[in-house]
């Protein structure tokens, strides 16, 4: 154990206890699997009875997130509760905090689930952010966009992900279309950043203040959805140190207990700008299951349970590839058919993870696979080849 921390004085939730996770998607599923491998029981709360995590959870509570009675029953069954995504109404969770531990706490969730609050917080704390303007419902979106400058991006203030609720603003026609689309809701107008690459930093922190950072990852998106994650990122050591330091400072300033993904833009001028924060395991950290000494999911369990954090370093370079529902669509006629799993399963340095979702749809995340190799470029080349083979 790290001698800098007095673990005897730290409150620990030991294996054998029950951990709760709000949200039963693939992140909740992988969290449950990691927790159970450490000897914990896992209860899941999700409105969908057949959510991916329900297949592996010890118990699933099926109810709306606003059902305080069901949330209370769920909270009473758990030693600590966490969440796998931010699109959860925060008000009902205040009741949970009076009954059990909620980590990261509700103030972290409230900040990160709303782009306007998140960016205002970054600005107030002095962290580098993408220039933006706030637009309340019925405000003049066009005037706000002109203040920011074109090109820009209009985003819903609440509950957006994977490019949903976003419109790029480039000319008068796109401004008018965005003004109509966002007429009755709050929005954020961000300056469009012509960046060299997008990076993500995943940092874990426990109640003792111990913090660990995973290797910086490089993300490649297609149609606003993460396509490939390369770990470690192909950046200079100086940029990696700056990104790591920035993530640690943000986690400390938030008083984070749990896991935080910090998405960054690396500009052509070498600047790092914070794009988004996600206080939970993240798609860009999936590589750590097969390529890391400690997966992000195990680290999340350790952090919220007050355990010493694991070694987050990479065993070898890795590339994670998202498998979308598109892989089930035949290139010839668009009809559903099973992907060519043998094409990737035959490779000795590939691991496949499917999430148990029953209905493949275009753009829906159905699984991922991870490629390990001697170098990041070698892993990426193999990953691209295997992704093409998956659809035949």
C-alpha positions as CSV (number, residue, x, y, z in Angstrom):
1,X,0.0,0.0,0.0
2,X,1.0,3.6,-0.6
3,X,2.7,4.8,2.6
4,X,1.4,8.4,2.0
5,X,-2.1,7.3,2.9
6,X,-3.3,6.0,6.3
7,X,-5.5,3.2,5.1
8,X,-6.4,2.2,8.7
9,X,-8.3,5.4,9.1
10,X,-10.2,5.2,5.8
11,X,-13.7,3.9,5.6
12,X,-13.7,0.9,3.3
13,X,-16.6,-1.0,1.8
14,X,-15.2,-4.6,1.7
15,X,-15.9,-7.5,-0.7
16,X,-19.1,-9.2,0.2
17,X,-21.0,-5.9,0.3
18,X,-23.6,-4.9,-2.3
19,X,-22.8,-2.1,-4.7
20,X,-25.5,-0.3,-6.7
21,X,-25.3,1.2,-10.1
22,X,-27.9,3.5,-11.7
23,X,-28.2,2.6,-15.3
24,X,-28.1,-0.8,-16.8
25,X,-26.4,-0.3,-20.2
26,X,-23.0,-1.8,-21.2
27,X,-21.1,0.4,-18.8
28,X,-23.2,-0.9,-15.9
29,X,-22.8,-4.5,-17.2
30,X,-19.0,-4.2,-17.3
31,X,-18.9,-2.5,-13.9
32,X,-20.9,-5.4,-12.4
33,X,-18.6,-7.9,-13.9
34,X,-15.6,-6.2,-12.5
35,X,-17.2,-5.8,-9.0
36,X,-18.2,-9.4,-8.9
37,X,-14.7,-10.6,-9.8
38,X,-13.6,-8.7,-6.6
39,X,-16.2,-10.5,-4.6
40,X,-19.0,-7.9,-4.4
41,X,-22.7,-8.2,-5.1
42,X,-24.2,-5.8,-7.6
43,X,-27.8,-4.3,-7.8
44,X,-28.8,-2.4,-10.9
45,X,-31.5,0.2,-11.3
46,X,-32.9,0.8,-14.8
47,X,-36.3,1.4,-16.4
48,X,-35.8,-1.4,-18.9
49,X,-36.3,-4.9,-17.5
50,X,-34.0,-6.5,-20.1
51,X,-31.1,-4.0,-20.0
52,X,-27.7,-5.4,-20.7
53,X,-26.6,-5.3,-17.0
54,X,-29.6,-7.3,-15.9
55,X,-28.1,-10.4,-17.4
56,X,-25.2,-10.3,-14.9
57,X,-26.5,-8.3,-11.9
58,X,-27.4,-10.1,-8.7
59,X,-30.7,-8.1,-8.6
60,X,-32.3,-5.6,-11.0
61,X,-34.7,-2.9,-9.9
62,X,-37.0,-2.0,-12.8
63,X,-38.5,1.5,-12.4
64,X,-38.4,5.1,-13.5
65,X,-35.6,7.2,-12.2
66,X,-38.1,9.6,-10.7
67,X,-39.8,6.9,-8.6
68,X,-38.5,7.9,-5.2
69,X,-40.1,4.9,-3.5
70,X,-38.3,2.5,-5.8
71,X,-35.0,4.5,-5.5
72,X,-35.3,4.3,-1.7
73,X,-35.7,0.5,-1.8
74,X,-32.7,0.3,-4.1
75,X,-30.6,2.6,-2.0
76,X,-31.4,0.6,1.2
77,X,-30.1,-2.5,-0.4
78,X,-26.7,-1.0,-1.3
79,X,-23.6,0.0,0.7
80,X,-22.7,2.6,-2.0
81,X,-24.4,3.7,-5.2
82,X,-22.8,4.9,-8.4
83,X,-24.0,5.6,-11.9
84,X,-23.0,4.6,-15.5
85,X,-24.3,7.6,-17.3
86,X,-25.3,11.2,-16.6
87,X,-28.8,11.3,-18.0
88,X,-30.4,10.7,-14.7
89,X,-32.6,13.4,-13.0
90,X,-30.5,14.6,-10.1
91,X,-33.4,15.7,-7.8
92,X,-34.6,12.2,-6.8
93,X,-31.0,11.2,-6.1
94,X,-30.8,13.8,-3.2
95,X,-33.0,11.3,-1.3
96,X,-30.5,8.5,-1.9
97,X,-27.6,10.5,-0.4
98,X,-29.6,10.6,2.9
99,X,-29.8,6.8,2.9
100,X,-26.5,5.5,1.5
101,X,-23.4,6.8,-0.2
102,X,-23.7,8.2,-3.7
103,X,-20.3,8.5,-5.5
104,X,-19.4,10.6,-7.4
105,X,-21.8,12.8,-5.4
106,X,-24.8,14.6,-6.7
107,X,-23.1,17.9,-7.2
108,X,-20.6,16.4,-9.5
109,X,-23.4,14.7,-11.5
110,X,-25.4,18.0,-11.6
111,X,-22.5,19.9,-13.0
112,X,-21.5,17.3,-15.6
113,X,-25.0,16.5,-16.9
114,X,-25.6,20.0,-18.2
115,X,-23.2,21.5,-20.7
116,X,-24.0,25.1,-19.6
117,X,-23.2,24.3,-15.9
118,X,-20.1,22.3,-16.9
119,X,-18.6,25.0,-19.1
120,X,-19.4,27.7,-16.6
121,X,-17.7,25.7,-13.9
122,X,-14.6,25.2,-16.1
123,X,-14.5,28.9,-16.8
124,X,-15.0,29.9,-13.1
125,X,-12.2,27.5,-12.0
126,X,-9.7,28.8,-14.6
127,X,-9.4,25.6,-16.6
128,X,-8.9,25.9,-20.4
129,X,-12.2,25.6,-22.2
130,X,-13.8,25.9,-25.6
131,X,-15.2,29.5,-26.0
132,X,-19.0,29.5,-25.7
133,X,-22.1,31.5,-25.2
134,X,-25.2,30.5,-23.2
135,X,-28.7,30.6,-24.8
136,X,-31.7,30.3,-22.6
137,X,-35.0,29.1,-24.0
138,X,-36.5,31.8,-26.3
139,X,-33.2,33.8,-26.4
140,X,-31.7,34.9,-29.7
141,X,-29.6,32.0,-30.7
142,X,-28.4,33.7,-33.9
143,X,-27.1,36.7,-32.0
144,X,-25.2,34.4,-29.6
145,X,-23.7,32.5,-32.4
146,X,-22.4,35.6,-34.1
147,X,-20.8,36.7,-30.8
148,X,-19.0,33.3,-30.6
149,X,-18.1,33.5,-34.3
150,X,-18.7,31.1,-37.1
151,X,-18.1,28.2,-37.6
152,X,-19.7,27.1,-34.3
153,X,-21.6,24.2,-32.9
154,X,-25.0,24.5,-31.2
155,X,-25.6,21.9,-28.5
156,X,-28.5,21.2,-26.1
157,X,-27.7,22.2,-22.6
158,X,-29.0,19.0,-21.1
159,X,-28.5,15.3,-21.7
160,X,-26.5,15.1,-25.0
161,X,-24.2,12.4,-26.1
162,X,-22.7,10.8,-29.3
163,X,-23.5,13.9,-31.3
164,X,-27.2,13.9,-30.4
165,X,-28.7,17.4,-29.9
166,X,-26.0,19.1,-31.9
167,X,-25.9,21.2,-35.1
168,X,-22.9,22.8,-36.8
169,X,-23.3,26.5,-37.7
170,X,-21.6,27.7,-40.8
171,X,-23.9,30.1,-42.6
172,X,-27.2,32.0,-42.4
173,X,-29.2,28.9,-43.4
174,X,-27.7,26.7,-40.7
175,X,-28.2,29.5,-38.2
176,X,-31.9,29.8,-39.0
177,X,-32.3,26.0,-38.9
178,X,-30.6,25.8,-35.5
179,X,-32.7,28.7,-34.1
180,X,-35.9,26.8,-35.1
181,X,-34.6,23.5,-33.7
182,X,-33.5,24.9,-30.3
183,X,-36.4,27.4,-30.0
184,X,-37.9,26.0,-26.8
185,X,-34.8,24.7,-25.0
186,X,-31.6,25.9,-23.4
187,X,-28.5,25.6,-25.6
188,X,-24.8,26.3,-25.6
189,X,-23.0,27.7,-28.7
190,X,-19.4,26.6,-28.9
191,X,-16.7,27.9,-31.2
192,X,-15.8,25.2,-33.7
193,X,-12.3,24.0,-32.9
194,X,-10.1,22.8,-35.7
195,X,-8.2,20.4,-33.6
196,X,-5.2,18.1,-34.3
197,X,-6.7,15.3,-32.3
198,X,-9.1,14.5,-29.5
199,X,-7.7,13.0,-26.3
200,X,-9.3,11.6,-23.2
201,X,-7.8,11.2,-19.7
202,X,-9.4,8.9,-17.2
203,X,-8.6,9.7,-13.6
204,X,-9.6,7.7,-10.5
205,X,-9.6,9.2,-7.0
206,X,-10.7,7.8,-3.6
207,X,-11.8,9.4,-0.4
208,X,-8.2,9.3,0.9
209,X,-7.2,11.7,-1.9
210,X,-5.2,9.0,-3.7
211,X,-5.4,9.5,-7.5
212,X,-4.3,7.5,-10.5
213,X,-4.4,8.4,-14.2
214,X,-4.7,6.0,-17.0
215,X,-2.4,6.5,-20.1
216,X,-3.7,9.3,-22.3
217,X,-5.9,7.9,-25.0
218,X,-6.4,9.2,-28.6
219,X,-10.0,9.1,-30.0
220,X,-11.1,8.9,-33.6
221,X,-14.8,9.6,-34.3
222,X,-17.0,8.9,-37.3
223,X,-20.3,10.7,-37.5
224,X,-19.9,12.0,-33.9
225,X,-19.6,8.4,-32.5
226,X,-16.3,7.1,-31.1
227,X,-14.9,4.7,-33.7
228,X,-11.3,3.9,-32.5
229,X,-9.4,4.6,-29.3
230,X,-5.7,4.4,-29.3
231,X,-3.8,3.9,-26.1
232,X,-1.3,5.3,-25.4
233,X,-2.0,8.4,-27.6
234,X,0.4,9.3,-30.3
235,X,1.4,12.6,-28.6
236,X,4.6,14.0,-27.2
237,X,5.6,13.3,-23.6
238,X,5.2,17.0,-22.8
239,X,1.5,17.1,-24.0
240,X,0.8,13.8,-22.1
241,X,2.2,15.3,-18.9
242,X,0.1,18.5,-19.3
243,X,-3.1,16.5,-20.0
244,X,-2.5,14.3,-17.0
245,X,-1.8,17.3,-14.7
246,X,-5.0,19.0,-16.0
247,X,-7.2,15.9,-15.3
248,X,-5.8,15.5,-11.8
249,X,-6.4,19.2,-11.0
250,X,-10.0,19.0,-12.2
251,X,-10.7,15.8,-10.2
252,X,-9.2,17.4,-7.1
253,X,-11.2,20.7,-7.6
254,X,-14.4,18.6,-8.0
255,X,-13.6,16.7,-4.8
256,X,-14.2,13.6,-7.0
257,X,-14.6,10.2,-5.5
258,X,-14.9,7.7,-8.3
259,X,-13.9,7.9,-11.9
260,X,-13.7,10.9,-14.3
261,X,-13.1,11.1,-18.0
262,X,-11.8,14.4,-19.2
263,X,-12.2,14.9,-23.0
264,X,-9.6,17.3,-24.5
265,X,-9.0,18.9,-27.8
266,X,-5.3,19.3,-28.8
267,X,-5.3,22.2,-31.2
268,X,-2.9,22.8,-34.1
269,X,-1.1,25.4,-31.9
270,X,-0.5,22.8,-29.2
271,X,-3.1,24.0,-26.7
272,X,-5.2,21.7,-24.7
273,X,-8.9,22.6,-24.3
274,X,-11.4,20.8,-22.2
275,X,-14.3,19.6,-24.3
276,X,-16.5,17.5,-21.9
277,X,-16.4,15.8,-18.5
278,X,-17.9,12.4,-17.7
279,X,-17.9,11.3,-14.0
280,X,-18.0,7.6,-14.7
281,X,-16.3,4.8,-16.8
282,X,-16.0,5.9,-20.4
283,X,-16.1,4.4,-23.9
284,X,-12.5,5.5,-24.4
285,X,-11.4,3.4,-21.4
286,X,-12.6,0.1,-22.7
287,X,-9.1,-0.8,-23.9
288,X,-8.0,-1.1,-20.3
289,X,-10.0,-4.4,-19.9
290,X,-7.5,-6.2,-22.1
291,X,-4.6,-3.8,-22.4
292,X,-4.3,-2.4,-18.9
293,X,-2.9,-3.8,-15.7
294,X,-6.1,-2.6,-14.0
295,X,-9.3,-2.0,-16.0
296,X,-11.2,1.3,-15.6
297,X,-14.1,-0.7,-14.2
298,X,-12.1,-2.3,-11.5
299,X,-10.6,1.0,-10.7
300,X,-14.0,2.6,-10.4
301,X,-15.0,-0.2,-7.9
302,X,-11.8,0.4,-5.9
303,X,-12.3,4.2,-5.8
304,X,-15.9,4.2,-4.6
305,X,-15.2,1.4,-2.0
306,X,-12.3,3.3,-0.5
307,X,-9.8,0.6,-1.5
308,X,-6.2,1.3,-2.6
309,X,-6.2,2.1,-6.3
310,X,-4.7,-0.3,-8.8
311,X,-1.9,0.2,-11.3
312,X,-3.5,1.9,-14.3
313,X,-0.5,1.5,-16.7
314,X,-0.8,-0.3,-20.0
315,X,0.6,-3.8,-20.5
316,X,1.1,-3.0,-24.2
317,X,-0.3,-0.6,-26.8
318,X,-4.0,-1.2,-27.6
319,X,-6.7,-0.1,-29.9
320,X,-10.4,-0.4,-29.1
321,X,-13.0,-0.5,-31.9
322,X,-16.6,0.2,-31.3
323,X,-19.0,-2.3,-33.0
324,X,-22.2,-0.6,-34.0
325,X,-25.4,-2.1,-35.2
326,X,-24.2,-1.2,-38.7
327,X,-22.1,-4.3,-38.6
328,X,-25.3,-6.4,-38.8
329,X,-26.3,-4.7,-42.1
330,X,-25.4,-6.5,-45.2
331,X,-23.3,-4.3,-47.6
332,X,-25.1,-5.8,-50.5
333,X,-28.8,-5.2,-49.6
334,X,-28.9,-3.6,-46.1
335,X,-30.7,-6.6,-44.6
336,X,-29.8,-7.9,-41.2
337,X,-27.3,-10.7,-41.0
338,X,-24.7,-11.9,-38.4
339,X,-21.3,-10.2,-38.6
340,X,-18.3,-12.3,-39.5
341,X,-17.1,-12.9,-36.0
342,X,-14.6,-15.5,-37.1
343,X,-12.7,-12.8,-38.9
344,X,-11.7,-11.2,-35.6
345,X,-11.9,-14.2,-33.3
346,X,-9.3,-16.0,-35.3
347,X,-6.7,-13.3,-34.6
348,X,-4.5,-14.2,-31.6
349,X,-4.3,-10.6,-30.3
350,X,-7.9,-9.6,-30.4
351,X,-10.5,-9.8,-27.6
352,X,-14.3,-9.5,-28.4
353,X,-16.8,-8.0,-26.0
354,X,-20.6,-8.0,-26.8
355,X,-23.1,-6.3,-24.6
356,X,-26.1,-8.6,-24.9
357,X,-28.4,-6.1,-26.7
358,X,-31.1,-7.8,-28.7
359,X,-31.8,-5.4,-31.5
360,X,-29.0,-4.1,-33.7
361,X,-29.7,-0.6,-35.1
362,X,-27.6,1.8,-37.2
363,X,-25.4,3.8,-34.8
364,X,-26.3,1.7,-31.7
365,X,-23.3,0.4,-29.7
366,X,-23.5,-3.3,-29.6
367,X,-20.0,-4.3,-28.5
368,X,-16.3,-3.6,-29.0
369,X,-13.1,-5.5,-29.7
370,X,-9.6,-4.7,-28.6
371,X,-6.4,-5.2,-30.5
372,X,-3.0,-5.3,-28.8
373,X,0.3,-5.0,-30.6
374,X,3.9,-3.8,-30.3
375,X,3.1,-0.2,-31.2
376,X,0.0,1.9,-31.4
377,X,0.3,2.3,-35.2
378,X,0.5,-1.4,-35.6
379,X,-2.5,-2.0,-33.5
380,X,-4.5,0.6,-35.4
381,X,-3.6,-0.9,-38.8
382,X,-4.8,-4.3,-37.6
383,X,-7.9,-2.8,-36.1
384,X,-8.9,-1.1,-39.3
385,X,-8.4,-4.3,-41.3
386,X,-10.5,-6.4,-38.9
387,X,-13.3,-3.8,-38.7
388,X,-13.6,-4.0,-42.5
389,X,-13.7,-7.8,-42.4
390,X,-16.4,-7.8,-39.8
391,X,-19.0,-6.6,-42.3
392,X,-17.6,-8.7,-45.1
